[in-house]
Amino acid sequence: MNKNGPARLLGAVAPVFLVLFFFPSPARGQATAQKTAPGGAAAAERVAEENLAAARRNPLQLRHFLLGMPKGADLHYHLSGGVYAETLLQEAARAGLCVRVKESALLDCPAESGGKKTEPGECNESWKTQEIVPAAAVFCQPALYDALVDAFSMRGFVPSAGVTAHDHFFGAFEKFSVVEADHLGEWVDEAATRAAAQNEQYLELMETPDFSTVEKMASEVRWTSDFAELRKQFLDHHLRQNVDRAVAALDQAESRRRQIERCGQPQASEACKVEVRFLYQILRGKPKETVFAQALLGFEAAQADPGRIVGINFVMPEDGALAMNDYALQMEMVKYLHATYRNVHIALHAGELAYGLVPPAGLCCHIRLAVEAGAERIGHGVDVMYEDRPHELMKEMARRHVMVEINLTSNQEILGVSGKNHPLSLYQRFAVPVALSSDDEGISRIDLTNEYGKAVEIYGFGYRDLKKMARTGMEHAFLPGRSVWALPDVFSKAVSECAQDAVGAEKPSARCAEFLKGNEKAQQQWELERRFRAFETGL
């Protein structure tokens, strides 16, 4: 913002807004020691609170304020759903894919179509009359381009007879799924670049590696409810060989991302500073043999490569026929595998349901079963008040420090749940840890800043509320090592090693520095506090 802009601009803004945004704060330009003096941090936080109070009067200024605010982690992020449609169309053209025009869907080009790799901008008049055209054709036909962007996302979607927002959202994945195989590195770069632009520092990306081999294996293995025997059968079928392929795919993706972002070079992108880890996705809408095989592969992969695959999650619509019918069985699978692979972290989509989406009895207990299966984090948790004994459940979640990943836009779009009908405020009332996340920012056409904006505009959150949720996200990240905070989900006192330090200080004491050196989670938490200090004292 131009601090020396015309006087007519000043009259359009509230006085407190002028003081905070147009004139330097007393702390600006002073030594770091002065900024971190006793009481200085609290004063800087109050200034940030006042800035947010002023900015909330104008949605555009609120967006500007929140864009620069440190947000820590995004822990609920589907990588394929995080990529914007425009990127998918560029990649489809370069990969030589085709478009089935009527369905607005990508596919491998039929042999007779003469499909070839083409760059956007290469046009052929004959494409205008064909039912299947090269993906490059979309860059010559604006109407087709717009139709595909709309089909791949929620842009401009209006529910109609027989087409709900829920179905359009989940159906989008099928329309572009053929792109997924070869562009993982580019997708990670897109997610990290967008995160860096919003002052995020850590991502846990959900991704489903190629499981075609284990799916075939599942058809050859004899089903039994004895999970130990079932696991033995799959391991005897050389399931671990698939682990190597999953790890190799991440090697390739990481190498490609670092190449794009010029990491380690003088002109490295800011995206290089965003730490990325992966959660292995398991498709809950598959037959039980396949679900177990995928889950076993996910736990094996996380155990083999804990530095990158930090946990597992179950995905696909929770209200699907197989997902509903087999939910309790799937949670028993997780419980068994959790006992077998104790060091593998578990986050589970649970309670991504709403009244009327399934029969009332179907709302009874998904979150509870997920918690009992060992979930450390719950994705969505929207139907909690429809579960049996919901207050008791939330008290148990608070006692166990089970965090809920809150996805406000996604819940509104897919489930029609927002405002007072959303349980966010209830979770807070029962001291259940919560953090905001984006879910599928590409399909929803949003980013994490948008979710922070909703928390302010719809739920009246202040700066300290947002700051607590950002800290909570980092506290519950599946990173190795101890937390920098002495007590779980209490962000007022550091561990004894750093008790004499101001958390986030540029130069921690020798003892604290040694502690940080051995704890990745604490390092990220320290960095978040450093960013908060820089943000607040810079206002």
Number of C-alpha atoms within 10 A of each C-alpha: 7 7 11 10 10 9 8 8 10 15 10 9 14 12 11 14 18 17 12 17 17 16 13 13 15 10 18 13 12 10 9 14 11 11 20 18 11 11 9 16 17 13 15 23 20 15 19 24 17 17 22 22 18 20 22 19 14 11 12 11 14 22 17 15 19 23 20 14 24 26 31 30 32 24 29 28 22 22 23 25 25 24 23 22 23 15 14 22 25 17 22 27 26 16 20 19 24 27 28 18 19 10 12 19 22 25 20 17 19 12 7 6 12 11 20 16 16 19 18 18 12 11 17 12 9 9 16 16 9 13 11 21 25 27 33 31 26 26 19 18 13 11 10 18 20 17 17 25 21 18 24 30 25 18 15 9 15 10 12 8 5 6 11 15 18 18 13 20 22 17 14 22 18 12 19 23 14 16 20 17 10 14 17 21 20 21 23 24 25 21 23 26 19 17 25 18 13 19 22 28 26 24 22 24 24 27 21 21 21 14 19 12 12 25 18 12 18 22 12 13 15 11 15 11 10 8 15 12 13 19 18 12 18 21 15 10 15 13 21 18 13 20 22 13 15 21 18 12 18 18 14 14 20 19 13 19 23 20 16 17 21 16 17 11 10 7 9 15 18 17 25 20 17 21 14 19 20 25 27 27 23 27 19 25 22 17 15 19 20 23 22 28 24 28 24 24 27 28 26 19 25 25 19 15 15 19 12 19 28 25 25 27 26 27 21 15 19 20 20 13 13 15 22 19 13 18 22 16 15 22 21 18 19 26 18 15 23 18 12 12 14 11 14 21 24 24 27 27 23 27 25 22 25 21 14 10 12 15 11 12 10 18 24 19 22 25 28 22 18 26 24 14 22 21 26 21 29 26 25 26 27 26 23 28 19 18 19 15 13 17 15 11 19 23 16 16 24 18 12 14 18 21 26 29 26 25 23 25 25 25 21 15 18 19 19 16 20 18 14 11 12 21 19 24 15 15 21 13 11 17 17 22 24 26 26 25 30 26 30 24 24 24 25 21 17 17 21 23 26 20 20 24 23 15 19 20 15 12 15 13 16 17 20 14 14 21 19 17 20 25 23 23 27 25 27 23 23 25 23 14 15 17 24 28 21 17 12 14 22 13 14 9 14 18 17 14 17 22 16 13 16 20 23 20 17 12 11 18 16 11 14 19 14 13 21 23 11 13 17 18 21 23 20 24 28 23 19 25 19 17 21 22 21 17 17 21 24 15 20
